[in-house]
Amino acid sequence: MKYIFGPVNSRRLGLSLGIDLVSFKTCSLNCIYCECGKTTALTSSREEYVPTSDVLSEIEQVLSPGPELDVVTFSGSGEPTLHRDIGVIINYIKDTFPRYRVAVLTNGTMLWKQEVRQALVRADVVVPSLDAVSEEVFTRMLRPAPGISAEKTVAGLIEFSRHYRGSLIIEVFIVPGINDSEEELGKIKDACMQVNPSLVQLNKLDRPGAEDWITRAANGRLSEIRDYFKPLPVEIIGEPGASPEVKGDYFDVVQRVLSTLKRRPSTVDDLEKTLGLRRVEVVKIIDELTRKGLISSETMERGVFYRVVEQ
């Protein structure tokens, strides 16, 4: 599969089958904390980045047998709403496989466009980011493509919330010293109050970011921010739980490990949990991929993270 990956055990959504609609690191932002690395194609242009017909074919193959999943999630290595046919693909899933919930993880920067808001209306869950409201912090932290601004992003999110009837979850990624000042948090909270989301989720650095100088928010600080955001419903994103054991032949399992590492740096523990594999299997595959030069490693506070080496 080129465009479908997983299933993985998402920290937020449960057992999730991923759909990746753009070429690697095609995004409207170049966030300093991005776990996929620096954006290589910074753009706000909506195009058919990968063939819609091929994506629909893969969805048919994977969902027709009726796998047990909590959700089908548009996410991956870039901004999914940049794909001009994301609405077509969402409608196909909802019409053909109505048993599955659909989620969209988005940076929210394209919601100022009416066609994007309309494209997401049938998704069961939409999770836009709102990391900054002032233009200065927005630019420093998110490094947007030309034509993208904090003002447009906030206005689009508020407008989307007025018509969307699914579960709207706002993610706020906290980077100490960047967007955690009293002034910026106050602006983010005010915007969230206007949106009135189902939930606000506070996130922190969990894997290697695009810039190695950023630091991880302390749990105590996240608890303070959670309390500050009340009366909004707020939670701190936790660690992934264990996935059901996933079967497959060795080649298939190796490809699933590579597909996961391409989109999110992971530790051995992460791969064991998210892919439902035995630890001995993960270690064996990691050793093999390392010997072949297909993956690299980086040590962080939570352990050794592996990622695919771009050829």
N, C-alpha and C positions, 0 to 999 in steps of 0.2 A: 504494500500500500504506500502510495506517495503522499497522500493528503490526509489520511486517517491514521491516528496513532493511539496507543493504549489498548485496553482501558488502563487508566491509572487511578490510584486512590487520591483524589483531590482533597486538600485540607479543608476546602469550603463546601464542595458539592457532592462528595461521596465517590462512588465508582463511576468514573467519567470516561467516555469515549471522545477523543479529541478530533477536531476537524481544523486543519490548517489551510487557510485560503490565500496566503500570499507567499511570495518567494522569501527566502531566509532574510530576516531583519529588514523587511520593507515596512516602514512605520512612519507615522506623522510626528512622532516624538523621538528624541534620542536621550532617554532618561538616564540620569547618572547611576541609578540603582538597578537597571535592567539586568535580569539574570541571564538573558540571551546574549548579552554583550552589546557593543556599540552598534547603532543603526548604520547600515551601509547604503541603504536607499531611503533617504529622508524625503518624504513626499506627502502631499495632501490630495493627490490626484486619484480618483476612483476609476479603476480599470479592471479588466478580467485578468488578474495576475496569474491565475492557474485556470485551466479549462473547466468551465462549469460542468460540461457533459462528463468529464472524467471524474469529477468529484461526486456527481450523482451516481455514476456507475459503482464507485467504491462504496458509497453509502448503501446501495442496493445489495451488494455482496455481503457486507458486514451485518446489516440489520435484518435481512430476510430470515436468517435462522432463528431470530428472536433471542439474542443474548441477554443475560441478566445485567442490566445497567441501571444506575440511578439517574443518569443524565447524559445527553449528547451535547458536547461543549465546543463552541467556536472559540479557539484560542490558538496558541502555538508560538511561532517565531516572528510575529509582527502584528499589525493592527487589522483584525478581520473585517471591519466595516469599510476598509479601502477597496475590498472586492465589490464590484458594482452589482453582482448577482447574489449577494448574501441573502437578500429577501426571497429570491427564487428558491434557494437551497433550503432555507428555513421552512418555506411553505411546502416544499416537497416532503420533508420529514414529517411535518404535522399532518399532511394529507395522507401519506402512504404508510407511515408508522406512528399512528397517534398515541400508542402506548408509551412512547418515550418523551420525557421532558427535554426541552431545548434550553440551553443557557448560552449567553454571549458574554465573554470577558472583553471589555473594550476600554481604551483610554479615554473615551468620551469626547474626543476632539472633533468628531464628525457629526455629532448630534445637532449642530446648528443647521445642518442641511435637512430639509423636509423629507427628501427621499430616503435618507438614512433612518430617520425616526420612523417612517412608515415601514421600512424593511424589517425593523426589529419588533414590530407591534405584536406578532404572534409568538415570539419567544416567551417561554415560561419564566425565565429568570434573566435579567440583564444586570451586569455588574460593571458599571463605569467607575473609573478612577476620578478622584478629586483631590489632588495633592497640594494644590496651591490656587489662590484666588487673586492675589496681587500680581501684576504683570512682572514685577522684578523677580519675585521668587519663582513664578511659573517659568520664566525664561531661564533662570539659573539652574533650576532643578530638572526641567523637562526638555529644554533645548528644542523647541518646536520647529516644524517646517514653516517656510514662508506662508503667511495667510492664516496661521493658527495663533490664537491669542487666548488668554485667560477669560477675557470678557465674552468672546464667542462661545467658549467651552461651557462656561457657567450658564449663559443664556440658553444654549441648546439643551443642557441637562434639565433646566427648569421647565422649558417648553415640553420636552419629552415626558416629564413626570405628570403633566396635566392630562395626558391622553392615554398613557400606558397603564394597563390593568393587571400586569403580572407582578412578580416579585422584583422590586428595584432595590438593589443592594449597592451602596456607595462604598468603595474602598479608598481609604486614606493611607498612603504609605508615608511613614514618619522617618525622616532622616535628621538626626540630631544636628543642630546648628544651621539647618537650612529652612525647614518649614515648621519647626516646633516652637517658635516664639509666641508669646501671648497674643500679639497683634495678628499674626497669620492664622493661628488656630481660631481666633475670634471670627475672622473672615470666612474661614472654611465652615465653621459651625453655623454662621448666619446663612450661608448658601445652602447647607444641608437642611436647615429649618424650612427654607422656601421649597425645597424639593420634597420634603416629608417622606423619606425612603422607608422601605420595610425594615431596613437594618443599615447601620454604619459599621464597617469592619476596619479595624486598625491593623496595619501590616508593618513588618519590619524586615530588615535585611536577613535573609535566611540562607542564601547561596551567594557565590561571588557576583558582585555587581559589575556594571560597565566601567566604573571608576574605582580603583583600589583604595582611594583615600576616604571614602565614606565609611561611617561607623554604624554599628547596629544599635538601635534604640533599646535601652534597658527595660526590662519588664515593669519595674516600678514606675518609670516615666510613662509607659503606655497605660498603666492603671490610672495615673493622674489625668491623662488626656481623656481616657474613657469617662471618668467622673465629670470632667469639665464639659463634655459633650451632652450630658444629660440635660433635659429629659428625652433626648433622642435615644432610640434603642441602639446600643453600642456593644460590640464584642471585640475581643482581641483574637486574631486568627491563631489557631493552635497547630500542633503537629499532626501529620497524617496518621490515621490508624492503620491496622493491618487489613490488607485486601484478601478476599477469598483466593485460595490457591488457583493459579492459572495454568492450564495444561498447554502443551504444544511441543513440536519436535525441536531439536536443538537449534537448527538454523532459524526457525521462526522466533524462538526466544532471543537469540542473538540480535536479530533484526529489531525486535521490540525494545531491547536495551539500547541499541544505537539510536532508534527513533526517539526514545525518551531523552537520551543525553544530548541529542541535537537541539532539543527545544528547552531543556532545563537541566543545568548542572545538578548532579545528584551524588549522594554518598552511597556506599554499599547498603546501609540501613534503609535509605530512601527507596532504592531499587527493590530491595527485599519486600518492603511494605507496599509500594505503589503497584508493583507488577505481580505480586503474589507468588514470588519465587523463594526457593530455599536458599539460605545464605551461602551454602557451598556452591550452588549453581552460579550465583551472582559473582562470587570471588573468582571462580574459574573463567567466566566470560570476561570479567574485567582484566584479568591477567593476560588473556589471549588478545584482547583488543589493544592493551598497552604494548605488548610485544610487537604487534603489527603496526604500531604508530598511528592507530586510528583515533585514540583518545589521549587526552592529557589530564594532569591532575593538579589541584591547587588546595593547599591546607588552609582551613579557616577554623574559627572558634568551634564550630559544630562537628568538624571532622575533615576528612579528605574528600573533596568534590571532584568528580570526573566530568569531562565535557568532550564532545566530538571535535577533532581537529579539522578545520575547514581545509579541503583540498584545493 
